[in-house]
Amino acid sequence: MNRTRTFKHLRAAGASMAAIGLIIAAVPAQAGGVTAGTLIENTAIASFDDGSGARTISSNTVQVRVDELLDVTLTSLDPGPVAARPGEAVLVFELTNPGNGPEAYRLTANPAVAGNDFDTSVVAIAIDSNGNGTYEPGVDAILPAPQTTAELAPDAGLRIFVIVEVPASVSDGAQSSVELTATAVTGTGAPGTIFAGQGSGGGDAVVGTTTASALARGELVAGVVSVALTKAVALRDPFGGSEAVPGSIATFTITANVTGSGSVAGLVVTDAIPAGTRYVPGSLTLDSAGLSDADDSDAGSASDAGGVRVALGTVSGGTSHAISFAVVIEE
């Protein structure tokens, strides 16, 4: 806290005395960390000998009410760009009141930042109600417009979530910024600006070095994935050739290609056994590794009635998986 600014408006009263050997002692006022509205009292004492003996006198007592210092800090808590796909994404910020009095802050989110590859739309600004650092719909309080926090005590902090909507048209790897601004409800301005009578305890409010306004930026990077399936068949006839005749073995290979910088979850590939054919037991493989035909603990199952089913689970972009199985053309 700036000692000079805090006591900018102090007015000291002095006493005029004529005496030999005059000594004046004053109780020093400690400014650092003093809460807004605090009354600081100061009385001067003079000790002297006027020839008739030692005497001590006191000045009048001066009372000074400490002004409220308006300041704010705002920081992004995300360690880097937040990976996002079309739909909702959440950016996390921390707001702190470094002033010496309780203050509320108005929040404004700007998703249209110069240089963005794409712009999001702001869905809501929420407060981390349970303090666990994770946005939970229905638990964390949404701030109604105009988005204003409750009063924060001096040095208190508040975690804030900005929920945005990423457009469906976003391309993989595109980047976007969202700016969050916090301003003191009492007022903002150049350092030293005074709001008379608006401080805590009835004193003045004085703008501090932060101008009572702060801006922080959250970053997003789009991770868009897509899945493509390609299917091929290899034939082996009973005569050593590759003709499709009764008794020929047809081996199908399905390749699942996942592209993009994100990932897909719960990827499952299914295929029916073609009419006029029957499944060759034990022919099911995933990336050349055999799978059992039964619906058990491994990733696949296969039968004439149920067809082929292989659960690939979560698959990252830039990877592919090959599923193979064989059928015989009925004679």
PALUM-820191 format. One record per residue (C-alpha): residue in three letters; y, x, z. Coordinates in steps of 0.02 Angstrom, whole numbers, plus 50000, padded with zeros to 5 digits. Example, Ala and Ser with C-alpha at 12.3 -4.5 7.8 and 13.67 -1.06 7.14 Angstrom:
BEGIN
 res     Y     X     Z
 ALA 49775 50615 50390
 SER 49947 50684 50357
//
This chain:
BEGIN
 res     Y     X     Z
 MET 50000 50000 50000
 ASN 50173 50066 49955
 ARG 50268 50097 50118
 THR 50436 50108 50029
 ARG 50414 49943 49937
 THR 50345 49851 50089
 PHE 50499 49892 50190
 LYS 50622 49878 50047
 HIS 50717 49739 50133
 LEU 50717 49802 50312
 ARG 50885 49805 50398
 ALA 50899 49910 50556
 ALA 51029 49875 50690
 GLY 51102 50026 50781
 ALA 51194 50048 50946
 SER 51350 50157 50964
 MET 51354 50263 51124
 ALA 51465 50408 51181
 ALA 51379 50516 51309
 ILE 51339 50698 51338
 GLY 51155 50744 51313
 LEU 51114 50579 51226
 ILE 50931 50564 51171
 ILE 50871 50415 51064
 ALA 50687 50372 51046
 ALA 50618 50235 50930
 VAL 50443 50161 50916
 PRO 50383 50201 50738
 ALA 50328 50054 50628
 GLN 50159 50076 50542
 ALA 50165 49996 50370
 GLY 49999 50042 50289
 GLY 49879 49895 50286
 VAL 49994 49777 50382
 THR 49953 49595 50343
 ALA 50087 49489 50260
 GLY 50184 49383 50384
 THR 50162 49507 50526
 LEU 50316 49528 50638
 ILE 50360 49709 50670
 GLU 50470 49735 50823
 ASN 50577 49888 50855
 THR 50683 49932 51007
 ALA 50781 50093 51030
 ILE 50794 50177 51201
 ALA 50932 50298 51258
 SER 50913 50412 51410
 PHE 51066 50509 51475
 ASP 51160 50573 51628
 ASP 51339 50508 51644
 GLY 51378 50616 51797
 SER 51323 50488 51922
 GLY 51138 50506 51885
 ALA 51005 50476 51753
 ARG 51016 50313 51660
 THR 50913 50224 51527
 ILE 50972 50085 51413
 SER 50889 49986 51272
 SER 50959 49921 51109
 ASN 50932 49746 51047
 THR 50757 49715 50976
 VAL 50745 49701 50788
 GLN 50607 49592 50712
 VAL 50552 49614 50533
 ARG 50427 49500 50445
 VAL 50314 49598 50325
 ASP 50326 49533 50147
 GLU 50173 49486 50045
 LEU 50126 49612 49912
 LEU 50058 49531 49752
 ASP 49925 49635 49665
 VAL 49760 49609 49575
 THR 49619 49711 49496
 LEU 49490 49648 49371
 THR 49337 49744 49310
 SER 49192 49708 49192
 LEU 49027 49729 49284
 ASP 48918 49736 49128
 PRO 48850 49914 49103
 GLY 48877 49902 48916
 PRO 48882 49776 48774
 VAL 48782 49621 48819
 ALA 48642 49587 48694
 ALA 48665 49409 48630
 ARG 48586 49293 48505
 PRO 48654 49128 48437
 GLY 48684 49013 48585
 GLU 48754 49046 48758
 ALA 48791 49220 48827
 VAL 48862 49270 48996
 LEU 48989 49408 49036
 VAL 49013 49464 49217
 PHE 49178 49520 49297
 GLU 49240 49562 49472
 LEU 49411 49507 49535
 THR 49487 49592 49688
 ASN 49643 49555 49791
 PRO 49715 49726 49842
 GLY 49871 49644 49915
 ASN 49908 49614 50099
 GLY 49905 49424 50098
 PRO 49795 49281 50039
 GLU 49819 49243 49854
 ALA 49741 49131 49721
 TYR 49725 49186 49540
 ARG 49729 49095 49374
 LEU 49598 49150 49248
 THR 49614 49145 49058
 ALA 49477 49197 48936
 ASN 49522 49250 48759
 PRO 49375 49263 48638
 ALA 49480 49297 48482
 VAL 49511 49484 48505
 ALA 49576 49587 48360
 GLY 49438 49690 48280
 ASN 49296 49571 48323
 ASP 49155 49556 48196
 PHE 49137 49376 48255
 ASP 49224 49264 48381
 THR 49135 49166 48516
 SER 49197 49006 48596
 VAL 49223 48993 48784
 VAL 49108 48866 48866
 ALA 49161 48888 49047
 ILE 49219 49008 49183
 ALA 49113 49004 49340
 ILE 49111 49081 49514
 ASP 48956 49168 49582
 SER 48930 49039 49719
 ASN 48776 49117 49800
 GLY 48823 49299 49771
 ASN 48662 49349 49683
 GLY 48751 49419 49528
 THR 48659 49306 49405
 TYR 48733 49152 49324
 GLU 48633 48998 49373
 PRO 48684 48832 49292
 GLY 48698 48695 49421
 VAL 48716 48822 49563
 ASP 48869 48925 49519
 ALA 49031 48826 49527
 ILE 49121 48793 49361
 LEU 49310 48808 49378
 PRO 49402 48657 49308
 ALA 49558 48682 49202
 PRO 49672 48768 49235
 GLN 49541 48890 49296
 THR 49607 48945 49465
 THR 49514 49029 49607
 ALA 49528 48984 49789
 GLU 49638 49100 49893
 LEU 49562 49272 49918
 ALA 49592 49364 50081
 PRO 49666 49541 50069
 ASP 49540 49663 49995
 ALA 49416 49521 49959
 GLY 49324 49516 49793
 LEU 49248 49380 49686
 ARG 49116 49390 49549
 ILE 49160 49287 49395
 PHE 49052 49230 49250
 VAL 49125 49193 49078
 ILE 49003 49088 48978
 VAL 49027 49094 48789
 GLU 48941 49019 48638
 VAL 48884 49141 48502
 PRO 48891 49059 48328
 ALA 48732 49027 48230
 SER 48803 49122 48081
 VAL 48814 49288 48175
 SER 48730 49437 48091
 ASP 48619 49565 48175
 GLY 48717 49707 48258
 ALA 48886 49621 48246
 GLN 49002 49654 48394
 SER 49129 49548 48485
 SER 49246 49565 48635
 VAL 49307 49435 48758
 GLU 49462 49470 48864
 LEU 49483 49395 49038
 THR 49655 49392 49118
 ALA 49691 49359 49302
 THR 49868 49321 49363
 ALA 49931 49287 49539
 VAL 49973 49103 49561
 THR 50129 49147 49661
 GLY 50199 49242 49512
 THR 50197 49400 49408
 GLY 50328 49521 49346
 ALA 50387 49700 49352
 PRO 50346 49795 49512
 GLY 50472 49747 49645
 THR 50504 49571 49578
 ILE 50540 49458 49727
 PHE 50486 49277 49752
 ALA 50597 49226 49897
 GLY 50512 49130 50037
 GLN 50346 49118 49944
 GLY 50251 49249 50040
 SER 50120 49220 50174
 GLY 50197 49171 50341
 GLY 50361 49118 50263
 GLY 50421 49289 50207
 ASP 50455 49347 50030
 ALA 50321 49389 49902
 VAL 50347 49554 49811
 VAL 50256 49604 49652
 GLY 50157 49766 49671
 THR 50113 49905 49550
 THR 49986 49801 49453
 THR 50123 49675 49405
 ALA 50009 49545 49489
 SER 49916 49530 49324
 ALA 49756 49615 49263
 LEU 49651 49613 49105
 ALA 49470 49665 49079
 ARG 49362 49659 48924
 GLY 49180 49611 48905
 GLU 49078 49664 48754
 LEU 48941 49576 48656
 VAL 48822 49640 48522
 ALA 48720 49517 48422
 GLY 48532 49541 48421
 VAL 48468 49425 48286
 VAL 48283 49426 48244
 SER 48181 49343 48109
 VAL 47995 49324 48082
 ALA 47909 49327 47911
 LEU 47725 49299 47873
 THR 47636 49369 47722
 LYS 47456 49329 47680
 ALA 47336 49423 47567
 VAL 47152 49399 47522
 ALA 47016 49520 47468
 LEU 46857 49455 47385
 ARG 46681 49527 47383
 ASP 46551 49432 47282
 PRO 46361 49444 47301
 PHE 46351 49555 47147
 GLY 46466 49692 47211
 GLY 46618 49627 47118
 SER 46774 49533 47170
 GLU 46746 49361 47096
 ALA 46764 49199 47192
 VAL 46590 49123 47177
 PRO 46479 49033 47301
 GLY 46420 49161 47428
 SER 46574 49272 47407
 ILE 46661 49339 47564
 ALA 46849 49311 47570
 THR 46941 49420 47696
 PHE 47116 49357 47737
 THR 47250 49470 47811
 ILE 47406 49392 47888
 THR 47550 49511 47925
 ALA 47686 49456 48046
 ASN 47847 49555 48018
 VAL 47983 49544 48151
 THR 48153 49611 48097
 GLY 48319 49631 48188
 SER 48375 49715 48349
 GLY 48318 49581 48471
 SER 48148 49510 48510
 VAL 48051 49348 48496
 ALA 47949 49272 48636
 GLY 47789 49173 48631
 LEU 47746 49217 48450
 VAL 47582 49132 48399
 VAL 47501 49140 48226
 THR 47379 49004 48173
 ASP 47278 48973 48014
 ALA 47152 48841 47965
 ILE 46983 48884 47892
 PRO 46996 48832 47708
 ALA 46896 48683 47649
 GLY 46737 48736 47557
 THR 46718 48891 47666
 ARG 46649 48932 47838
 TYR 46710 49061 47962
 VAL 46615 49226 47975
 PRO 46580 49248 48161
 GLY 46650 49407 48240
 SER 46767 49445 48095
 LEU 46931 49414 48188
 THR 47040 49569 48217
 LEU 47217 49608 48275
 ASP 47289 49772 48210
 SER 47110 49824 48166
 ALA 47048 49793 48346
 GLY 46912 49662 48363
 LEU 46946 49498 48454
 SER 46817 49379 48523
 ASP 46796 49211 48439
 ALA 46799 49118 48605
 ASP 46958 49050 48684
 ASP 46958 49176 48826
 SER 47064 49315 48900
 ASP 47102 49409 48740
 ALA 47238 49362 48615
 GLY 47132 49269 48487
 SER 47007 49133 48452
 ALA 46920 49070 48293
 SER 46802 48932 48241
 ASP 46769 48819 48092
 ALA 46842 48669 48183
 GLY 46987 48751 48272
 GLY 47035 48880 48142
 VAL 47112 49048 48189
 ARG 47239 49069 48331
 VAL 47315 49235 48388
 ALA 47448 49246 48525
 LEU 47561 49396 48498
 GLY 47678 49360 48645
 THR 47847 49447 48649
 VAL 47877 49552 48494
 SER 48026 49667 48467
 GLY 48121 49678 48305
 GLY 48064 49816 48190
 THR 47879 49791 48225
 SER 47734 49706 48134
 HIS 47558 49648 48174
 ALA 47410 49619 48056
 ILE 47280 49483 48088
 SER 47120 49479 47985
 PHE 46970 49361 47974
 ALA 46835 49323 47847
 VAL 46758 49165 47774
 VAL 46612 49138 47657
 ILE 46624 49020 47508
 GLU 46491 48889 47533
 GLU 46345 48886 47412
//
